[in-house]
């Protein structure tokens, strides 16, 4: 059985930012910690988010859409 070198490399999958429609297959996508939608680096910001399970505030990567919504 032959070993394929592609198995050892991470698969490059195309993705699109839900905020600005930026498309890429060369960079790794990121997801918002609140809505879990794929977002480019330019539209993610660190934010303090309340965790109801432990009663603490935690730092999360939040897209500008979730960050601007009044929750």
Buried (B, 14 or more C-beta within 10 A) or exposed (E): EEEEEEEEEEEEEEBBBBBEEBEBEEEEBBBBBBBEBBBBEEBBEEBEBEEEEEEEEEEBBBBBBBBEEEE
